[in-house]
Amino acid sequence: MTRTGTATGLHADLLEKLGRRIADGDLVEGQVLRLEELESHFAVSRTVAREAVRVLESMGMVTSRRRVGVTVEPRSRWNVYDPMIIRWRLAGVDREAQLRSLSELRTGIEPVAARYAAGRATPEQCGRLTGAVMDMAVHGRAGDLQAYLDADILFHRTLLEASGNEMLAAHADVVAEVLTGRTLHGLMPARPEQAAIRLHADVAQAVQSGDAAAAHRAMTEIISEAAEAMLPD
């Protein structure tokens, strides 16, 4: 997956504002923007405006042409795997559709990764999975959602890497954005469900013992439980 370069200062601020407006549909497909208009409206320099447009163009959200301007592209051309686009969609009016598509994507990826990890995980990766589950249990009991999130992201990133398949491992940033968005937007209970933590422990145990079927089954349950908690019926 392509991760957009880190932006700072005025560039980051303009990128965030434009990206959110495109993701929310405030700037519609086919709409043409001018650099001078961006400079004036957002009180930024031409360099800042160009850099923000360059990043949006790399995401497929806009195209920039001389004597035409900056044109908002249809969603079919967006790099929907880009973590920033996922973040913007989760923060906006498209949240439910984004959560649904991400949950369906995870269903097709993480259980498969868990199955492969049961046969390919290194001892170090098994230790990391177990350690992450222990941290989730501790922080969940304390109600420390940020620390819980960090441990949860580590668990899923490690599992994807432990699959031994670089294409599966490349989805780690996408999954991290899902987990982060769930916490940031109040879709997590004040204290994480113990049943969810137990399922993570089941995955870690199955991977360590080499039980591919059990790892696949427990990971499928994790994703199903998360989808039920985040999405309306």
C-alpha positions in Angstrom: 0.0 0.0 0.0 1.2 3.5 -0.7 1.7 5.7 2.3 1.6 9.4 1.6 4.7 11.3 2.7 4.5 13.1 6.0 3.4 16.7 5.6 4.1 19.5 8.0 3.0 23.0 8.8 0.9 25.0 6.3 1.3 22.2 3.7 -0.2 19.7 6.1 -3.0 22.0 7.1 -4.0 22.8 3.4 -3.7 19.1 2.5 -6.0 18.1 5.3 -8.6 20.8 4.4 -8.7 20.0 0.7 -8.6 16.2 1.3 -11.5 16.3 3.7 -13.6 18.5 1.4 -13.0 16.2 -1.5 -13.7 13.0 0.6 -16.9 14.6 1.9 -18.1 15.6 -1.6 -17.9 19.4 -0.8 -15.6 19.6 -3.8 -17.3 17.5 -6.4 -16.1 15.4 -9.3 -15.1 17.6 -12.2 -14.8 20.8 -10.2 -11.9 22.9 -11.3 -9.7 24.7 -8.7 -7.1 27.4 -9.5 -3.8 27.7 -7.6 -4.4 31.4 -7.2 -7.8 30.8 -5.7 -6.3 28.3 -3.2 -3.6 30.9 -2.3 -6.1 33.6 -1.7 -8.8 31.5 0.0 -6.4 29.7 2.4 -3.8 32.5 2.7 -0.9 30.3 1.6 2.0 30.6 -0.8 2.0 29.2 -4.3 4.7 26.7 -3.1 2.4 25.4 -0.4 -0.6 25.2 -2.7 1.4 23.3 -5.3 2.8 20.8 -2.8 -0.7 20.1 -1.4 -2.0 19.6 -4.9 1.0 17.3 -5.8 0.2 15.0 -2.9 -3.5 14.9 -3.7 -2.6 14.1 -7.3 -0.4 11.2 -6.1 -3.5 9.9 -4.4 -5.6 10.1 -7.5 -7.9 12.7 -6.0 -7.1 15.5 -8.4 -5.3 16.1 -11.7 -3.4 19.3 -12.5 -3.0 20.6 -16.0 -1.6 23.8 -17.4 -4.2 26.3 -18.6 -6.9 24.0 -17.1 -6.3 24.0 -13.4 -6.7 21.4 -10.7 -9.6 19.1 -11.4 -11.3 16.9 -8.8 -11.2 13.3 -10.0 -14.0 10.6 -9.6 -13.7 8.3 -6.7 -13.0 5.4 -9.0 -9.6 6.9 -9.6 -8.6 7.5 -6.0 -6.0 5.3 -4.3 -8.5 4.0 -1.8 -5.8 2.1 0.1 -4.0 5.3 1.0 -4.1 5.7 4.8 -4.9 9.4 4.5 -7.9 8.9 2.3 -9.1 6.2 4.7 -8.7 8.6 7.6 -10.6 11.4 5.8 -13.4 9.1 4.9 -13.7 7.7 8.4 -13.8 11.3 9.8 -16.5 12.4 7.4 -19.9 11.7 6.0 -18.7 8.6 4.2 -17.8 6.8 7.5 -20.4 4.0 7.3 -19.6 3.1 3.7 -15.9 3.2 4.5 -16.2 1.0 7.6 -18.3 -1.5 5.6 -15.8 -1.8 2.8 -12.9 -2.0 5.1 -14.5 -4.7 7.2 -15.2 -6.7 4.0 -11.6 -6.3 2.9 -10.3 -7.4 6.3 -12.5 -10.5 6.1 -10.7 -11.5 2.9 -7.2 -10.8 4.2 -6.6 -11.2 7.9 -8.0 -14.7 8.4 -5.9 -15.9 5.5 -2.9 -14.1 7.0 -3.6 -15.9 10.3 -3.8 -19.3 8.5 -0.4 -18.7 6.9 1.1 -17.3 10.1 0.3 -20.6 11.9 2.9 -22.2 9.6 5.4 -19.4 9.1 5.6 -17.2 12.2 9.0 -16.9 13.8 9.4 -17.4 17.6 10.0 -13.7 17.8 6.7 -12.9 16.1 4.9 -15.4 18.3 6.3 -13.6 21.3 5.2 -10.3 20.0 1.6 -11.5 19.4 1.4 -12.9 22.9 2.9 -9.7 24.4 0.5 -7.6 22.5 -2.4 -9.6 23.8 -1.1 -9.2 27.4 -0.9 -5.5 26.9 -4.4 -5.3 25.5 -5.7 -7.1 28.6 -3.9 -4.8 31.0 -4.8 -1.5 29.2 -8.3 -2.7 28.5 -8.9 -3.3 32.2 -7.5 0.1 33.0 -9.6 1.8 30.3 -6.5 3.3 28.6 -7.8 3.3 25.1 -4.8 4.8 23.5 -2.4 2.3 25.0 -4.9 -0.5 24.1 -5.0 0.8 20.5 -1.2 0.8 20.3 -1.1 -2.9 21.4 -4.0 -3.8 19.1 -2.2 -2.2 16.1 1.0 -4.1 17.0 -0.9 -7.4 17.1 -2.5 -7.0 13.7 0.7 -5.6 12.1 2.7 -8.5 13.5 0.1 -11.1 12.3 0.1 -9.7 8.8 3.9 -9.8 8.7 4.0 -13.3 10.2 2.0 -14.5 7.2 5.3 -14.5 5.3 3.5 -12.9 2.3 4.5 -9.4 1.5 1.3 -8.6 -0.3 -0.7 -9.4 2.8 1.8 -7.6 5.1 1.4 -4.4 2.9 -2.2 -4.0 4.3 -0.9 -3.2 7.8 -1.3 0.5 7.5 -4.8 0.1 6.2 -5.8 -2.1 9.2 -4.0 0.4 11.5 -6.2 3.2 10.2 -9.4 1.2 10.8 -8.4 0.5 14.3 -7.4 4.1 14.9 -10.6 5.5 13.4 -12.7 3.2 15.6 -11.1 4.7 18.7 -11.0 8.3 17.5 -14.6 8.4 16.5 -16.1 6.8 19.6 -16.8 3.4 18.2 -15.0 1.6 21.0 -16.6 0.9 24.4 -15.0 2.7 27.3 -13.5 -0.6 28.4 -12.8 -3.1 25.5 -14.8 -6.3 25.5 -13.1 -9.2 27.2 -14.4 -11.5 24.6 -12.5 -9.6 21.9 -9.3 -9.8 23.9 -9.8 -13.6 24.4 -10.2 -14.0 20.6 -6.9 -12.3 20.0 -5.4 -14.6 22.6 -6.9 -17.5 20.7 -5.3 -16.4 17.5 -1.9 -16.0 19.2 -2.1 -19.4 20.7 -3.2 -21.0 17.4 -0.4 -19.4 15.5 2.1 -20.5 18.1 0.8 -24.1 18.1 0.6 -24.2 14.3 -3.1 -24.7 14.2 -4.0 -23.0 10.9 -7.7 -23.8 11.0 -8.1 -22.4 14.6 -6.1 -19.3 13.7 -8.3 -18.6 10.7 -11.5 -19.2 12.7 -10.6 -16.9 15.6 -9.5 -14.1 13.3 -12.7 -14.3 11.4 -14.6 -14.0 14.7 -12.5 -10.9 15.6 -13.4 -9.1 12.4 -17.1 -10.1 12.7 -17.3 -8.9 16.3 -15.7 -5.6 15.3 -18.0 -5.1 12.3 -21.1 -5.8 14.4 -19.9 -3.2 17.0 -19.2 -0.5 14.5 -21.9 -0.8 11.9 -25.7 -0.4 12.2 -27.9 -3.5 11.5 
